């Protein structure tokens, strides 16, 4: 532990000689080594009816069919 304290004191002495910009770069690097990004997870699509319950009325298949966009040939051709 005493050796660690001495090493830390040496580092702090050297850091004081750095410019403010380089001190910020050092802090940024230290933070990046302490905080690792969370591992990327596989996206899980929501399943129909997954959150059904008594709290609120859920959408039905009919609601989805009504909301589905069914373009006409004129809409597909554009102006």
C-alpha positions, 0 to 999 in steps of 0.5 A: 500500500505504501508503494501504491501511495508513492506511485500515486504521488509521483503521478500527481506530481507529473500531472501538474506539469501537463497543460490543462488540455492534456490534463483533460485528455488524461481524465477522459482516458481514465474515465473510459478505462473505468466505465466499460460500455454495456455489451450489445444485446440482441433486440427483442421485438415486442410480441402481440399481446405480450403486455395484455392485462386488465390495466387498459384495452389492448389493440386487436388484430382488427385495429392493426388491419384498419391502421395498415397503409394500403396505397392505391396505384395513384399513390404509388406512382406519385404526382 
